[in-house]
Amino acid sequence: MNANDRKRFWAKVDVRGPDECWPWKAYADRYGRFYLNGKPKLAHRIAYILTYGYTDLDVLHKPVVCHNPLCCNPRHLLSGDSEENAGHRKLDGTDCNIPVIRSDGIVFDGVNDAERKTGVLHNNISKVCIGKCKSAGGYGWKYLEDSDGNPWSTVARRYKASIVCSDGRIFKSAADVEHKTGISSTHISAVCLGRRKSAGGYGWSYYTG
């Protein structure tokens, strides 16, 4: 990269305080893209290279980005292989694909899956998983792989467990019930776990037949 490339690159970054995110201001498809020699490169990777001296864009492993995929602050980036990066993402709560277990024993495929099915913000769930908060949405949360030997795991049920209604109807999951009846899946799960007496005027339980 020549001096003109460097100047062109940093002109597209909103450089702020040293500990703040530095958002990419130009074209992005989730991550910022910077055209170099006619080819699009990941902007946060370029920021890392310009700061720490790497020159081969093809051999540098993708740095870990903070919670903001447009961030180009080199202090928010780490170089590492995919396994190391996954570890960093878990530690800082930015990996949305690690299964999580709620304190009532229900397991979700990740924090985004939990947010979609319960309405609790995934950022808040992540904070509980990494110990920054005690609860989110009225529940404790853990990464499933961290719950070995914990009472939560002994009663773990996937959110997609079949549900039976007190009128005899059987549904594929609490989400399926909500889709077909409009009754809150969170309330249905609460009935199944004994936290509520009814939801939508019906009793509900996990199907064991």
VOZA-194565 format. One record per residue (C-alpha): residue number from 1; x, y, z. Coordinates in Angstrom, 3 decimals. Layout:
N
<rec k="NUM" X="X" Y="Y" Z="Z"/>
...
This chain:
209
<rec k="1" X="0.000" Y="0.000" Z="0.000"/>
<rec k="2" X="1.324" Y="3.421" Z="-0.899"/>
<rec k="3" X="0.870" Y="6.728" Z="0.886"/>
<rec k="4" X="-2.134" Y="7.624" Z="-1.256"/>
<rec k="5" X="-3.855" Y="4.329" Z="-0.361"/>
<rec k="6" X="-3.274" Y="4.998" Z="3.320"/>
<rec k="7" X="-4.668" Y="8.527" Z="3.067"/>
<rec k="8" X="-7.667" Y="7.292" Z="1.090"/>
<rec k="9" X="-8.335" Y="4.569" Z="3.634"/>
<rec k="10" X="-8.254" Y="6.686" Z="6.788"/>
<rec k="11" X="-10.458" Y="9.322" Z="5.121"/>
<rec k="12" X="-13.210" Y="6.690" Z="5.145"/>
<rec k="13" X="-12.881" Y="5.976" Z="8.879"/>
<rec k="14" X="-14.617" Y="8.057" Z="11.551"/>
<rec k="15" X="-11.656" Y="8.260" Z="13.934"/>
<rec k="16" X="-12.840" Y="8.990" Z="17.462"/>
<rec k="17" X="-11.415" Y="8.580" Z="20.969"/>
<rec k="18" X="-8.772" Y="5.882" Z="21.521"/>
<rec k="19" X="-11.201" Y="3.519" Z="23.287"/>
<rec k="20" X="-14.247" Y="4.229" Z="21.135"/>
<rec k="21" X="-15.347" Y="2.381" Z="18.005"/>
<rec k="22" X="-14.091" Y="3.928" Z="14.765"/>
<rec k="23" X="-16.949" Y="3.327" Z="12.287"/>
<rec k="24" X="-16.284" Y="2.690" Z="8.614"/>
<rec k="25" X="-18.074" Y="5.426" Z="6.625"/>
<rec k="26" X="-17.954" Y="3.998" Z="3.092"/>
<rec k="27" X="-19.392" Y="0.906" Z="1.384"/>
<rec k="28" X="-20.122" Y="-2.072" Z="3.645"/>
<rec k="29" X="-21.855" Y="-5.427" Z="3.492"/>
<rec k="30" X="-21.949" Y="-5.945" Z="7.259"/>
<rec k="31" X="-18.176" Y="-5.347" Z="7.377"/>
<rec k="32" X="-16.573" Y="-2.325" Z="5.753"/>
<rec k="33" X="-15.011" Y="-2.827" Z="2.320"/>
<rec k="34" X="-12.004" Y="-0.952" Z="0.981"/>
<rec k="35" X="-10.987" Y="-1.292" Z="-2.679"/>
<rec k="36" X="-7.300" Y="-1.910" Z="-3.121"/>
<rec k="37" X="-5.851" Y="-2.636" Z="-6.556"/>
<rec k="38" X="-9.391" Y="-3.056" Z="-7.835"/>
<rec k="39" X="-10.336" Y="-5.709" Z="-5.259"/>
<rec k="40" X="-12.532" Y="-5.295" Z="-2.143"/>
<rec k="41" X="-10.717" Y="-5.903" Z="1.137"/>
<rec k="42" X="-12.115" Y="-6.032" Z="4.675"/>
<rec k="43" X="-11.685" Y="-2.550" Z="6.134"/>
<rec k="44" X="-10.997" Y="-3.678" Z="9.706"/>
<rec k="45" X="-8.265" Y="-5.987" Z="8.411"/>
<rec k="46" X="-6.640" Y="-3.083" Z="6.555"/>
<rec k="47" X="-6.774" Y="-0.996" Z="9.756"/>
<rec k="48" X="-4.961" Y="-3.769" Z="11.614"/>
<rec k="49" X="-2.317" Y="-4.101" Z="8.895"/>
<rec k="50" X="-1.661" Y="-0.357" Z="8.695"/>
<rec k="51" X="-1.260" Y="-0.144" Z="12.455"/>
<rec k="52" X="0.712" Y="-3.278" Z="13.265"/>
<rec k="53" X="2.749" Y="-3.710" Z="10.112"/>
<rec k="54" X="1.440" Y="-6.800" Z="8.326"/>
<rec k="55" X="1.842" Y="-6.545" Z="4.562"/>
<rec k="56" X="0.384" Y="-9.793" Z="3.167"/>
<rec k="57" X="-3.400" Y="-9.400" Z="3.182"/>
<rec k="58" X="-3.987" Y="-13.013" Z="2.194"/>
<rec k="59" X="-2.120" Y="-14.722" Z="5.034"/>
<rec k="60" X="-3.342" Y="-12.571" Z="7.914"/>
<rec k="61" X="-6.192" Y="-14.309" Z="9.718"/>
<rec k="62" X="-9.322" Y="-12.240" Z="10.035"/>
<rec k="63" X="-8.988" Y="-10.157" Z="13.219"/>
<rec k="64" X="-11.632" Y="-10.324" Z="15.882"/>
<rec k="65" X="-13.887" Y="-7.302" Z="15.701"/>
<rec k="66" X="-15.652" Y="-5.828" Z="18.693"/>
<rec k="67" X="-19.454" Y="-5.891" Z="18.855"/>
<rec k="68" X="-19.543" Y="-3.351" Z="15.998"/>
<rec k="69" X="-18.704" Y="-5.020" Z="12.639"/>
<rec k="70" X="-17.940" Y="-1.598" Z="11.106"/>
<rec k="71" X="-15.328" Y="-0.786" Z="13.746"/>
<rec k="72" X="-11.824" Y="-0.027" Z="12.437"/>
<rec k="73" X="-10.182" Y="0.937" Z="15.717"/>
<rec k="74" X="-6.998" Y="-1.189" Z="15.819"/>
<rec k="75" X="-7.249" Y="-1.354" Z="19.620"/>
<rec k="76" X="-10.522" Y="-3.258" Z="19.215"/>
<rec k="77" X="-8.959" Y="-5.867" Z="16.911"/>
<rec k="78" X="-6.949" Y="-9.008" Z="17.575"/>
<rec k="79" X="-5.116" Y="-11.260" Z="15.141"/>
<rec k="80" X="-5.587" Y="-15.008" Z="15.472"/>
<rec k="81" X="-6.777" Y="-18.209" Z="13.856"/>
<rec k="82" X="-10.459" Y="-19.152" Z="13.763"/>
<rec k="83" X="-10.268" Y="-21.181" Z="17.001"/>
<rec k="84" X="-8.563" Y="-18.349" Z="18.886"/>
<rec k="85" X="-11.003" Y="-15.819" Z="17.506"/>
<rec k="86" X="-13.955" Y="-17.960" Z="18.588"/>
<rec k="87" X="-12.500" Y="-17.984" Z="22.090"/>
<rec k="88" X="-12.153" Y="-14.207" Z="22.099"/>
<rec k="89" X="-15.729" Y="-13.787" Z="20.864"/>
<rec k="90" X="-16.990" Y="-15.998" Z="23.663"/>
<rec k="91" X="-15.045" Y="-14.068" Z="26.296"/>
<rec k="92" X="-16.324" Y="-10.692" Z="25.118"/>
<rec k="93" X="-19.858" Y="-11.942" Z="24.492"/>
<rec k="94" X="-19.938" Y="-11.279" Z="20.730"/>
<rec k="95" X="-20.351" Y="-14.880" Z="19.498"/>
<rec k="96" X="-24.041" Y="-15.324" Z="18.683"/>
<rec k="97" X="-23.743" Y="-18.993" Z="17.674"/>
<rec k="98" X="-22.856" Y="-20.696" Z="20.977"/>
<rec k="99" X="-25.890" Y="-22.525" Z="22.424"/>
<rec k="100" X="-27.168" Y="-20.939" Z="25.625"/>
<rec k="101" X="-29.240" Y="-22.356" Z="28.462"/>
<rec k="102" X="-31.741" Y="-20.353" Z="30.489"/>
<rec k="103" X="-32.054" Y="-20.885" Z="34.251"/>
<rec k="104" X="-35.381" Y="-22.699" Z="33.738"/>
<rec k="105" X="-33.552" Y="-25.364" Z="31.712"/>
<rec k="106" X="-34.573" Y="-24.314" Z="28.197"/>
<rec k="107" X="-31.783" Y="-24.416" Z="25.619"/>
<rec k="108" X="-31.465" Y="-22.091" Z="22.638"/>
<rec k="109" X="-29.177" Y="-22.332" Z="19.614"/>
<rec k="110" X="-27.534" Y="-18.992" Z="20.419"/>
<rec k="111" X="-28.310" Y="-15.551" Z="21.817"/>
<rec k="112" X="-29.958" Y="-14.408" Z="18.582"/>
<rec k="113" X="-32.182" Y="-17.490" Z="18.654"/>
<rec k="114" X="-33.054" Y="-16.707" Z="22.273"/>
<rec k="115" X="-33.916" Y="-13.098" Z="21.427"/>
<rec k="116" X="-36.114" Y="-14.151" Z="18.522"/>
<rec k="117" X="-38.050" Y="-16.637" Z="20.651"/>
<rec k="118" X="-38.265" Y="-14.759" Z="23.969"/>
<rec k="119" X="-37.949" Y="-11.068" Z="23.134"/>
<rec k="120" X="-34.984" Y="-10.613" Z="25.499"/>
<rec k="121" X="-32.221" Y="-8.586" Z="23.816"/>
<rec k="122" X="-29.294" Y="-10.778" Z="22.763"/>
<rec k="123" X="-26.805" Y="-8.199" Z="24.072"/>
<rec k="124" X="-28.310" Y="-8.502" Z="27.546"/>
<rec k="125" X="-28.210" Y="-12.301" Z="27.410"/>
<rec k="126" X="-24.550" Y="-12.171" Z="26.378"/>
<rec k="127" X="-23.735" Y="-9.908" Z="29.318"/>
<rec k="128" X="-25.184" Y="-12.468" Z="31.706"/>
<rec k="129" X="-23.280" Y="-15.313" Z="30.031"/>
<rec k="130" X="-19.946" Y="-13.537" Z="30.502"/>
<rec k="131" X="-20.728" Y="-12.400" Z="34.042"/>
<rec k="132" X="-21.371" Y="-8.705" Z="33.465"/>
<rec k="133" X="-25.011" Y="-8.924" Z="34.614"/>
<rec k="134" X="-26.934" Y="-11.276" Z="36.902"/>
<rec k="135" X="-30.069" Y="-11.719" Z="34.818"/>
<rec k="136" X="-31.868" Y="-10.773" Z="31.604"/>
<rec k="137" X="-35.601" Y="-11.011" Z="31.106"/>
<rec k="138" X="-35.948" Y="-12.292" Z="34.662"/>
<rec k="139" X="-33.697" Y="-15.328" Z="34.089"/>
<rec k="140" X="-30.101" Y="-16.370" Z="34.506"/>
<rec k="141" X="-28.227" Y="-17.455" Z="31.373"/>
<rec k="142" X="-25.128" Y="-19.542" Z="30.654"/>
<rec k="143" X="-23.324" Y="-20.854" Z="27.632"/>
<rec k="144" X="-24.464" Y="-24.468" Z="27.428"/>
<rec k="145" X="-20.879" Y="-25.748" Z="27.359"/>
<rec k="146" X="-20.263" Y="-23.982" Z="30.687"/>
<rec k="147" X="-23.239" Y="-25.610" Z="32.438"/>
<rec k="148" X="-21.805" Y="-29.126" Z="32.946"/>
<rec k="149" X="-22.565" Y="-30.284" Z="36.450"/>
<rec k="150" X="-24.946" Y="-27.365" Z="36.974"/>
<rec k="151" X="-28.579" Y="-28.137" Z="37.930"/>
<rec k="152" X="-29.719" Y="-26.189" Z="34.881"/>
<rec k="153" X="-28.316" Y="-28.823" Z="32.542"/>
<rec k="154" X="-30.063" Y="-31.744" Z="34.261"/>
<rec k="155" X="-33.467" Y="-30.404" Z="33.264"/>
<rec k="156" X="-32.417" Y="-28.917" Z="29.937"/>
<rec k="157" X="-35.130" Y="-28.895" Z="27.302"/>
<rec k="158" X="-34.772" Y="-27.590" Z="23.785"/>
<rec k="159" X="-37.104" Y="-24.715" Z="23.017"/>
<rec k="160" X="-38.438" Y="-26.777" Z="20.116"/>
<rec k="161" X="-39.756" Y="-29.569" Z="22.459"/>
<rec k="162" X="-43.263" Y="-30.752" Z="21.540"/>
<rec k="163" X="-46.121" Y="-29.152" Z="23.477"/>
<rec k="164" X="-49.529" Y="-30.606" Z="24.368"/>
<rec k="165" X="-52.554" Y="-28.418" Z="25.069"/>
<rec k="166" X="-55.152" Y="-29.229" Z="27.703"/>
<rec k="167" X="-57.719" Y="-29.752" Z="24.912"/>
<rec k="168" X="-55.591" Y="-32.549" Z="23.448"/>
<rec k="169" X="-53.893" Y="-30.725" Z="20.583"/>
<rec k="170" X="-50.183" Y="-31.389" Z="20.105"/>
<rec k="171" X="-47.795" Y="-28.810" Z="18.643"/>
<rec k="172" X="-44.220" Y="-29.134" Z="17.448"/>
<rec k="173" X="-42.941" Y="-26.437" Z="19.792"/>
<rec k="174" X="-43.908" Y="-23.394" Z="21.831"/>
<rec k="175" X="-43.017" Y="-21.280" Z="18.809"/>
<rec k="176" X="-45.374" Y="-23.418" Z="16.690"/>
<rec k="177" X="-48.177" Y="-22.787" Z="19.185"/>
<rec k="178" X="-47.589" Y="-19.041" Z="19.028"/>
<rec k="179" X="-47.533" Y="-19.108" Z="15.228"/>
<rec k="180" X="-50.829" Y="-21.014" Z="15.007"/>
<rec k="181" X="-52.756" Y="-19.527" Z="17.931"/>
<rec k="182" X="-51.167" Y="-16.177" Z="18.746"/>
<rec k="183" X="-50.586" Y="-17.239" Z="22.367"/>
<rec k="184" X="-47.204" Y="-16.077" Z="23.686"/>
<rec k="185" X="-44.605" Y="-18.850" Z="23.463"/>
<rec k="186" X="-42.909" Y="-17.445" Z="26.565"/>
<rec k="187" X="-46.156" Y="-17.797" Z="28.543"/>
<rec k="188" X="-46.679" Y="-21.323" Z="27.223"/>
<rec k="189" X="-43.184" Y="-22.349" Z="28.315"/>
<rec k="190" X="-43.840" Y="-20.803" Z="31.728"/>
<rec k="191" X="-46.957" Y="-22.986" Z="32.111"/>
<rec k="192" X="-44.999" Y="-26.092" Z="31.093"/>
<rec k="193" X="-42.428" Y="-25.300" Z="33.766"/>
<rec k="194" X="-45.027" Y="-24.593" Z="36.463"/>
<rec k="195" X="-44.440" Y="-20.847" Z="36.570"/>
<rec k="196" X="-47.963" Y="-20.029" Z="35.348"/>
<rec k="197" X="-51.295" Y="-21.835" Z="35.625"/>
<rec k="198" X="-52.470" Y="-21.145" Z="32.088"/>
<rec k="199" X="-51.808" Y="-19.265" Z="28.862"/>
<rec k="200" X="-54.522" Y="-18.224" Z="26.442"/>
<rec k="201" X="-57.088" Y="-19.943" Z="28.656"/>
<rec k="202" X="-55.445" Y="-23.379" Z="28.338"/>
<rec k="203" X="-53.120" Y="-25.577" Z="30.305"/>
<rec k="204" X="-49.891" Y="-26.656" Z="28.613"/>
<rec k="205" X="-47.253" Y="-29.313" Z="29.153"/>
<rec k="206" X="-44.287" Y="-30.880" Z="27.412"/>
<rec k="207" X="-45.340" Y="-33.876" Z="25.347"/>
<rec k="208" X="-43.789" Y="-37.097" Z="26.608"/>
<rec k="209" X="-45.787" Y="-39.636" Z="24.623"/>
